[in-house]
Amino acid sequence: DDTSPLLLAPYIPLDGINSQGLAICVLQLGSPEIHTSDSGVDMTSTTIIRNVLDNAKNVSEAIEIFKSCNLHTDGFAYHYMVGDAEGNSAIIEFVDNEMLVEYKTENIQVCANTYVTDEGISFYNDANAADSLNRMNAILNSVQANGFDLPTENAFAALKAASGSYTRWSIVYNLTDKTMDIAINQKFGKTYSFSFNK
């Protein structure tokens, strides 16, 4: 009957969208923890997501928040993907505790649970790289097959093509309409929809 643990929920998001149409997600990597120490505020892998969702309107502002914080993760490294309603996106990675940003340069930017920056790929020996690259290619192939037309059903088709037995949730964000559709445990036939347009 004790609901007090739910009070922590706002501080442990793994992804989300805000009222400005900015979305962020975190993906686990199989490399050492991240501990940056410039001079910013200390953040965990999830509290930095909360900070971005509360304070950033676009990708540039999200990146500035990352630059202004010291990130400390527990057990693993992570990278983050951010996108905004203007069509910008970027992947934020940490290689040897140094932040790197890979900006979208094509029609689409894709990431999974492996490094995408040249520095990350060459620095770490990632045992998950082959599986993650296969999943990224599955998304690219699906999106290209639909001519980059991504209504929700096409976006879910791409995510389904990349899912595996380990997939716990798949989310489609519409950053201009500020909506979210989610499928749990690969049940792509039963999705839940939310709107943040108010």
C-alpha positions as CSV (number, residue, x, y, z in Angstrom):
1,D,0.0,0.0,0.0
2,D,3.0,2.3,0.3
3,T,3.2,4.4,-2.9
4,S,6.1,6.6,-1.6
5,P,8.6,4.9,-4.0
6,L,6.7,6.4,-6.9
7,L,7.9,9.8,-5.8
8,L,11.3,8.8,-7.2
9,A,9.8,8.0,-10.6
10,P,10.4,11.5,-12.1
11,Y,14.1,11.2,-11.4
12,I,14.7,7.8,-13.1
13,P,13.4,8.2,-16.7
14,L,15.0,6.1,-19.4
15,D,13.5,8.3,-22.1
16,G,10.9,10.9,-22.7
17,I,9.5,13.8,-24.6
18,N,8.8,17.3,-23.2
19,S,6.2,20.0,-24.1
20,Q,8.7,21.7,-26.5
21,G,8.9,18.5,-28.7
22,L,12.3,17.5,-27.5
23,A,12.9,13.7,-26.9
24,I,15.8,11.9,-25.4
25,C,16.6,8.2,-24.8
26,V,19.5,6.4,-23.1
27,L,21.0,3.1,-24.4
28,Q,23.3,0.9,-22.3
29,L,26.8,0.1,-23.7
30,G,29.0,-2.8,-22.6
31,S,32.0,-0.7,-21.5
32,P,33.2,0.9,-18.3
33,E,31.3,3.4,-16.2
34,I,31.4,7.1,-17.1
35,H,32.8,9.6,-14.6
36,T,33.3,13.1,-16.0
37,S,34.7,15.8,-13.8
38,D,34.8,19.2,-15.4
39,S,33.2,21.6,-13.0
40,G,29.5,21.1,-13.4
41,V,26.7,19.7,-11.3
42,D,26.9,15.9,-10.6
43,M,24.3,13.9,-12.4
44,T,23.5,10.2,-12.8
45,S,22.5,8.5,-16.1
46,T,18.8,9.2,-15.4
47,T,18.9,12.5,-13.6
48,I,20.6,14.1,-16.6
49,I,17.6,12.9,-18.7
50,R,15.3,14.7,-16.2
51,N,17.4,17.8,-16.5
52,V,17.2,17.8,-20.3
53,L,13.5,17.2,-20.4
54,D,12.9,20.0,-17.8
55,N,15.2,22.6,-19.4
56,A,16.0,22.0,-23.1
57,K,13.8,23.1,-26.0
58,N,16.1,21.7,-28.7
59,V,19.1,19.5,-29.4
60,S,21.6,22.4,-29.0
61,E,20.3,23.2,-25.5
62,A,20.3,19.5,-24.6
63,I,24.0,19.3,-25.6
64,E,24.8,22.4,-23.5
65,I,23.2,20.8,-20.5
66,F,25.4,17.7,-20.9
67,K,28.4,19.9,-21.2
68,S,27.5,21.7,-18.0
69,C,27.1,18.5,-15.9
70,N,29.4,15.9,-14.5
71,L,28.0,12.5,-15.5
72,H,28.5,9.5,-13.2
73,T,27.1,6.2,-14.2
74,D,26.9,3.0,-12.2
75,G,28.0,-0.3,-13.7
76,F,27.9,0.6,-17.3
77,A,28.5,3.3,-19.9
78,Y,25.6,4.7,-21.8
79,H,25.0,6.9,-24.8
80,Y,22.0,9.2,-25.4
81,M,20.0,10.2,-28.5
82,V,18.2,13.5,-28.6
83,G,15.9,14.9,-31.2
84,D,13.8,18.0,-31.5
85,A,10.7,19.3,-33.4
86,E,12.9,21.1,-35.9
87,G,14.2,17.8,-37.2
88,N,17.6,17.9,-35.5
89,S,19.1,14.9,-33.7
90,A,22.4,13.9,-32.2
91,I,24.0,11.0,-30.3
92,I,26.0,11.9,-27.2
93,E,28.7,9.5,-26.3
94,F,31.5,9.4,-23.8
95,V,34.9,7.9,-24.8
96,D,37.4,7.6,-21.9
97,N,35.2,10.1,-20.0
98,E,35.3,12.7,-22.8
99,M,32.0,13.8,-24.3
100,L,31.6,13.4,-28.1
101,V,28.6,14.3,-30.2
102,E,27.5,12.7,-33.5
103,Y,25.1,15.0,-35.3
104,K,22.5,13.8,-37.9
105,T,23.8,14.5,-41.4
106,E,21.5,12.3,-43.4
107,N,17.7,11.9,-43.7
108,I,17.8,9.6,-40.6
109,Q,20.0,8.9,-37.6
110,V,20.0,5.6,-36.0
111,C,21.6,4.1,-32.9
112,A,21.5,1.0,-30.8
113,N,23.6,-0.4,-28.0
114,T,27.0,0.2,-29.6
115,Y,29.2,3.2,-30.2
116,V,28.6,5.3,-33.3
117,T,31.5,7.8,-33.1
118,D,34.7,6.9,-34.8
119,E,36.5,7.4,-31.5
120,G,34.2,5.1,-29.6
121,I,34.4,2.4,-32.2
122,S,38.2,2.4,-32.2
123,F,38.6,2.9,-28.4
124,Y,36.4,0.1,-27.2
125,N,36.2,-3.5,-28.1
126,D,32.4,-3.8,-28.1
127,A,31.1,-7.4,-28.0
128,N,27.6,-6.2,-28.8
129,A,28.6,-4.3,-31.9
130,A,27.6,-6.9,-34.5
131,D,24.1,-7.4,-33.1
132,S,23.6,-3.6,-32.6
133,L,24.7,-2.9,-36.2
134,N,22.3,-5.6,-37.5
135,R,19.5,-3.9,-35.6
136,M,20.5,-0.4,-36.9
137,N,20.5,-1.8,-40.4
138,A,17.1,-3.4,-40.0
139,I,15.7,0.0,-39.0
140,L,17.4,1.8,-41.9
141,N,16.2,-0.8,-44.4
142,S,12.6,-0.6,-43.1
143,V,12.6,3.2,-43.2
144,Q,14.1,3.3,-46.7
145,A,11.7,0.6,-48.0
146,N,8.9,3.0,-46.9
147,G,10.5,6.0,-48.7
148,F,11.3,7.7,-45.4
149,D,7.5,8.1,-44.8
150,L,7.1,7.5,-41.1
151,P,3.5,7.4,-39.9
152,T,3.3,5.6,-36.6
153,E,2.6,2.2,-38.2
154,N,5.7,2.5,-40.4
155,A,7.9,3.6,-37.5
156,F,6.7,0.6,-35.4
157,A,7.4,-1.7,-38.4
158,A,11.0,-0.4,-38.3
159,L,11.3,-0.9,-34.6
160,K,9.8,-4.4,-34.8
161,A,12.4,-5.3,-37.5
162,A,15.1,-4.4,-35.0
163,S,13.6,-6.0,-31.9
164,G,14.8,-9.1,-30.1
165,S,13.9,-11.2,-27.2
166,Y,15.5,-8.6,-24.9
167,T,13.3,-5.8,-26.2
168,R,11.2,-4.5,-23.3
169,W,9.5,-1.5,-24.9
170,S,9.5,0.3,-28.2
171,I,8.4,4.0,-28.5
172,V,7.4,6.2,-31.4
173,Y,7.6,9.9,-30.7
174,N,6.0,12.5,-32.9
175,L,8.1,15.6,-32.0
176,T,5.9,18.1,-33.9
177,D,2.5,16.7,-32.7
178,K,4.1,15.9,-29.3
179,T,2.6,12.4,-29.1
180,M,4.0,9.1,-27.9
181,D,3.0,5.6,-28.8
182,I,4.5,2.7,-26.9
183,A,4.5,-1.1,-27.3
184,I,5.5,-3.3,-24.4
185,N,7.4,-6.6,-24.6
186,Q,7.2,-6.7,-28.5
187,K,3.4,-6.7,-28.5
188,F,3.3,-4.4,-31.5
189,G,-0.4,-5.2,-32.1
190,K,-1.3,-3.5,-28.8
191,T,0.1,0.0,-28.3
192,Y,-0.7,2.8,-25.9
193,S,-0.9,6.4,-27.1
194,F,-0.3,9.6,-25.1
195,S,-0.5,13.3,-26.2
196,F,1.6,16.1,-24.7
197,N,0.0,18.8,-26.7
198,K,-1.7,20.7,-23.9
